[in-house]
Amino acid sequence: MKRFSKKNISIGIAALVVAFIALQFVPSSLSHTNPPVTGEPQWNSPETRATFYKVCADCHSNETVFPWYSSIAPVSWLIESDISKGRKHFNISEWDRQNNNGDKASEEVQRGSMPSGLYLLMHSSANLNSADKKRFVEGLTATFGTSQHKRNEIKFE
């Protein structure tokens, strides 16, 4: 088994530091300004709206709160991708546009596919206990419906 010398380890660490610094010069298209809000859904309750803003709005609205690390590559690229995809798929700040997939929101939260695990890791306030999650899914269903139109058949694990 080959042993690494202190010199080789030092060179490796220095190369990683230089690469990390160089990444900061790769431009990101993520602007830390939000587009205007042009519409909003008719929420079933203020609680559903407040929970949505706490759990989902950073990626699914034009009211993103950018964390301090959103300017540091390569994390900034991941955040940029998540916001871009999230807004394209479902954006409550542009509710007046067509093809806004709100009807899938309750199902995604119920299945646990939204918010993503990485988002939950970085935003502990987005973690909902089972009772809060149940109320939130019910509120999303009342606000948006479901893509399968089975409002009364939502099951909780």
C-alpha positions as CSV (number, residue, x, y, z in Angstrom):
1,M,0.0,0.0,0.0
2,K,1.4,3.3,-1.0
3,R,1.8,6.0,1.7
4,F,1.2,9.6,1.0
5,S,3.8,12.0,2.0
6,K,3.1,15.3,3.8
7,K,4.3,17.1,0.7
8,N,1.8,15.3,-1.6
9,I,-1.1,15.9,0.9
10,S,-0.2,19.6,1.1
11,I,-0.1,19.9,-2.7
12,G,-3.5,18.1,-2.9
13,I,-5.0,20.5,-0.4
14,A,-3.6,23.5,-2.1
15,A,-4.9,22.3,-5.5
16,L,-8.4,21.9,-3.9
17,V,-8.3,25.4,-2.4
18,V,-7.2,26.9,-5.8
19,A,-9.9,25.0,-7.6
20,F,-12.5,26.2,-5.1
21,I,-11.4,29.8,-5.5
22,A,-11.4,29.4,-9.3
23,L,-15.0,28.2,-9.2
24,Q,-16.1,31.5,-7.7
25,F,-15.2,33.2,-11.0
26,V,-17.6,30.9,-13.0
27,P,-20.6,33.1,-13.6
28,S,-24.0,32.1,-12.4
29,S,-27.2,33.3,-14.0
30,L,-28.9,33.4,-10.5
31,S,-29.9,36.9,-9.8
32,H,-30.6,37.7,-6.2
33,T,-33.5,39.8,-7.2
34,N,-37.0,38.3,-7.6
35,P,-39.3,38.8,-10.6
36,P,-42.5,40.6,-9.8
37,V,-45.5,38.9,-8.3
38,T,-48.3,38.9,-10.9
39,G,-50.9,36.8,-9.2
40,E,-51.5,34.5,-6.2
41,P,-54.0,31.6,-5.6
42,Q,-57.0,31.9,-3.4
43,W,-55.7,30.2,-0.3
44,N,-58.1,28.1,1.8
45,S,-56.7,29.6,5.0
46,P,-54.0,31.9,6.2
47,E,-52.4,28.9,7.9
48,T,-51.9,27.1,4.6
49,R,-50.4,30.2,3.0
50,A,-48.0,30.8,6.0
51,T,-46.9,27.1,5.9
52,F,-46.4,27.3,2.1
53,Y,-44.2,30.3,2.5
54,K,-42.2,28.6,5.3
55,V,-41.8,25.3,3.4
56,C,-42.1,25.9,-0.3
57,A,-41.9,29.5,-1.4
58,D,-38.1,29.7,-1.9
59,C,-38.4,27.6,-5.0
60,H,-42.1,27.9,-5.9
61,S,-42.6,31.7,-5.8
62,N,-41.0,34.9,-6.9
63,E,-40.4,35.7,-3.2
64,T,-37.2,33.6,-2.7
65,V,-35.2,34.4,0.4
66,F,-31.6,33.8,-0.7
67,P,-29.4,32.3,2.0
68,W,-25.8,33.6,2.5
69,Y,-24.4,30.6,0.8
70,S,-26.4,31.1,-2.4
71,S,-23.4,33.1,-3.8
72,I,-20.8,30.4,-3.3
73,A,-20.1,28.0,-6.2
74,P,-20.9,25.1,-6.6
75,V,-23.8,25.4,-4.2
76,S,-25.1,28.5,-6.1
77,W,-25.5,26.3,-9.2
78,L,-27.6,23.8,-7.3
79,I,-29.8,26.5,-5.8
80,E,-30.1,28.2,-9.2
81,S,-31.2,24.9,-10.8
82,D,-33.8,24.2,-8.0
83,I,-35.3,27.7,-8.2
84,S,-35.5,27.6,-12.0
85,K,-37.1,24.2,-12.1
86,G,-39.4,25.0,-9.1
87,R,-40.7,28.2,-10.6
88,K,-41.2,26.7,-14.0
89,H,-43.2,23.7,-12.7
90,F,-45.3,25.5,-10.1
91,N,-45.1,29.2,-9.1
92,I,-47.7,30.8,-6.8
93,S,-46.4,34.3,-7.7
94,E,-47.5,33.9,-11.3
95,W,-50.8,32.2,-10.6
96,D,-52.3,33.9,-13.6
97,R,-50.1,32.0,-16.1
98,Q,-51.3,28.8,-17.7
99,N,-50.0,25.3,-16.8
100,N,-49.4,26.0,-13.1
101,N,-49.3,22.5,-11.6
102,G,-50.8,23.4,-8.2
103,D,-53.0,20.3,-8.3
104,K,-49.9,18.1,-7.7
105,A,-48.6,20.1,-4.7
106,S,-50.5,18.1,-2.0
107,E,-49.5,14.8,-3.5
108,E,-45.9,15.8,-3.6
109,V,-45.9,16.9,0.0
110,Q,-47.9,13.8,1.1
111,R,-45.4,11.4,-0.7
112,G,-42.5,13.3,0.9
113,S,-40.9,14.2,-2.4
114,M,-41.3,17.9,-1.6
115,P,-39.6,19.6,-0.1
116,S,-36.5,17.8,-1.1
117,G,-34.2,16.2,1.4
118,L,-31.4,18.6,0.7
119,Y,-33.7,21.6,1.2
120,L,-34.8,20.2,4.5
121,L,-31.2,19.6,5.5
122,M,-30.4,23.3,4.9
123,H,-33.8,24.7,6.2
124,S,-34.8,23.1,9.4
125,S,-37.8,25.3,9.7
126,A,-39.3,23.5,6.7
127,N,-39.5,20.2,8.6
128,L,-43.1,19.5,9.5
129,N,-44.2,17.1,12.2
130,S,-46.9,14.6,11.1
131,A,-49.8,16.7,12.4
132,D,-48.6,19.8,10.7
133,K,-47.9,17.9,7.5
134,K,-51.4,16.5,7.5
135,R,-53.0,19.9,8.0
136,F,-50.7,21.3,5.2
137,V,-51.6,18.6,2.8
138,E,-55.3,19.1,3.5
139,G,-54.9,22.9,3.0
140,L,-53.1,22.4,-0.3
141,T,-55.8,20.0,-1.4
142,A,-58.5,22.5,-0.5
143,T,-56.6,25.3,-2.3
144,F,-55.5,23.5,-5.4
145,G,-57.3,20.2,-5.6
146,T,-55.4,17.1,-6.7
147,S,-54.4,15.9,-10.1
148,Q,-56.3,12.7,-9.5
149,H,-59.4,14.5,-8.1
150,K,-59.5,12.3,-5.1
151,R,-59.7,14.9,-2.4
152,N,-61.4,12.6,0.1
153,E,-59.0,9.7,-0.4
154,I,-55.8,11.2,0.9
155,K,-54.1,8.8,3.2
156,F,-51.4,9.5,5.8
157,E,-48.7,7.2,6.9
